Amino acid sequence: MRECWVRAISTRRHLIRERWEALLRAERANSPLANPDALAHLIEWTLDEVLKELRRPRAHHKGAPAPSMGSLRADCTCGRNPYFIHFMAGEQAMLEALVNVQAEASPLEPEHRDAAVAELYNVTRLIARREVDAFCSLCQHRAAATAAQASATTTASL
């Protein structure tokens, strides 16, 4: 992503944070940890991580595409991971900021615009994957959900 766009996004941190928090509050919390007041504390850290990754050389972002938010959600056996809401809201808030930055730029080549959007998605989703996996690895519901799935699969095959 162009460094000027990363800087412009960085200067809009307060607007991104406000939008992100508003989006968090619009979602229904599925657990106490998904409460917007709890998740709002993660916004600054997540913004720092995304901006840090966007500043890395492009070669770092090449490779396998990041998972979709839907596939991240599907990998969670209990469905209670609060990071889904956090990262979906953040992705939308950051995408809106990037689109506004690009709209203010002089005429823009579509391939540059699309590449920047793809890079933002890729970086955000790779960070989301890392955090979702870490949270799921500690989940006390994971073993019960996995056992229930195994039981249902065995019953269905009989």
C-alpha positions in Angstrom: 0.0 0.0 0.0 1.2 3.5 -0.7 2.9 5.0 2.3 0.9 8.2 1.8 -2.3 6.3 2.2 -1.0 4.5 5.4 -0.1 8.0 6.8 -3.5 9.4 5.8 -5.3 6.4 7.5 -3.1 6.9 10.6 -4.1 10.6 10.8 -7.7 9.5 10.8 -7.3 7.2 13.8 -9.8 9.1 15.9 -12.4 8.9 13.2 -11.7 5.2 12.6 -11.9 4.6 16.4 -15.2 6.4 16.6 -16.7 4.5 13.7 -15.3 1.2 14.9 -16.8 1.7 18.3 -20.2 2.6 16.8 -20.1 -0.5 14.7 -19.3 -2.6 17.8 -22.3 -1.1 19.6 -24.6 -1.9 16.7 -23.8 -5.7 17.0 -25.5 -8.0 19.4 -23.0 -9.3 22.0 -23.1 -13.1 22.1 -21.0 -13.3 25.4 -19.8 -11.0 28.1 -16.4 -10.8 26.4 -18.1 -9.5 23.3 -19.5 -6.5 25.2 -18.6 -3.4 23.2 -17.2 -1.8 26.3 -14.7 -4.7 26.6 -13.8 -4.8 22.9 -13.4 -1.0 22.6 -10.2 -1.3 24.6 -8.7 -3.4 21.8 -9.2 -0.9 19.0 -6.0 1.1 19.5 -3.8 -2.0 19.8 -5.4 -3.5 16.7 -5.0 -0.3 14.7 -1.3 -0.2 15.7 -0.9 -3.8 14.5 -2.7 -3.2 11.2 -0.7 0.0 10.5 2.5 -1.7 11.4 1.8 -4.5 9.0 0.8 -2.1 6.2 4.1 -0.3 6.5 6.1 -3.5 5.9 7.4 -4.2 2.4 4.9 -5.5 0.0 6.7 -8.9 -0.4 5.6 -9.6 3.2 2.0 -9.5 2.2 2.3 -11.9 -0.7 1.4 -15.5 -0.5 -1.8 -17.3 0.4 -4.8 -15.0 0.6 -6.1 -14.3 4.1 -9.2 -16.3 5.2 -12.6 -14.7 4.9 -14.3 -13.7 8.1 -16.9 -16.4 7.4 -14.2 -19.1 7.4 -12.7 -17.7 10.6 -16.2 -17.9 12.2 -16.7 -21.5 10.9 -13.5 -22.6 12.5 -14.7 -21.6 16.0 -16.6 -24.7 17.4 -18.5 -22.8 20.0 -19.3 -19.6 18.1 -18.6 -17.4 21.1 -15.3 -15.8 20.1 -15.6 -12.1 20.7 -12.9 -11.3 18.1 -15.3 -11.9 15.2 -17.3 -8.9 16.1 -14.2 -6.8 16.8 -12.4 -7.6 13.6 -15.5 -7.3 11.3 -16.3 -3.9 12.8 -12.7 -2.9 12.5 -12.3 -4.1 8.9 -15.4 -2.0 7.9 -14.2 1.1 9.7 -10.7 0.9 8.2 -12.1 0.2 4.7 -14.3 3.2 4.9 -11.2 5.3 5.9 -9.2 3.9 3.0 -12.0 4.6 0.6 -12.2 8.2 1.8 -8.4 8.6 1.5 -8.5 7.3 -2.0 -11.4 9.5 -2.9 -9.4 12.6 -1.9 -6.5 11.5 -4.0 -5.9 12.7 -7.5 -7.1 10.4 -10.3 -6.5 6.9 -9.2 -5.7 3.8 -11.2 -8.2 1.1 -10.5 -5.5 -1.6 -10.0 -3.8 0.6 -7.3 -7.1 1.1 -5.6 -8.0 -2.5 -5.7 -4.5 -3.6 -4.6 -4.7 -1.3 -1.5 -8.1 -2.7 -0.6 -6.9 -6.3 -1.0 -3.9 -5.5 1.1 -6.0 -4.0 3.9 -8.2 -7.1 3.9 -5.2 -9.4 3.9 -3.5 -7.7 6.7 -6.6 -7.4 8.9 -7.7 -11.0 8.3 -4.2 -12.4 9.0 -4.2 -10.5 12.4 -7.8 -11.7 13.0 -6.8 -15.3 12.3 -3.9 -15.1 14.8 -6.1 -13.6 17.5 -9.1 -15.8 16.8 -7.0 -18.9 16.9 -5.3 -17.8 20.2 -8.6 -17.2 21.8 -10.1 -20.5 20.6 -7.2 -22.4 21.9 -8.1 -21.3 25.4 -11.8 -21.9 25.0 -13.4 -24.1 27.7 -16.3 -24.9 25.3 -14.0 -26.2 22.6 -13.7 -29.8 23.9 -17.4 -30.1 24.5 -18.3 -28.8 21.0 -15.7 -31.0 19.3 -17.0 -34.1 21.2 -20.6 -33.2 20.2 -19.6 -32.8 16.6 -17.8 -36.2 16.6 -20.8 -37.8 18.2 -23.2 -36.4 15.7 -20.9 -37.5 12.8 -20.7 -41.0 14.2 -24.5 -41.2 14.7 -25.2 -39.8 11.2 -22.9 -42.4 9.6 -24.7 -45.3 11.3 
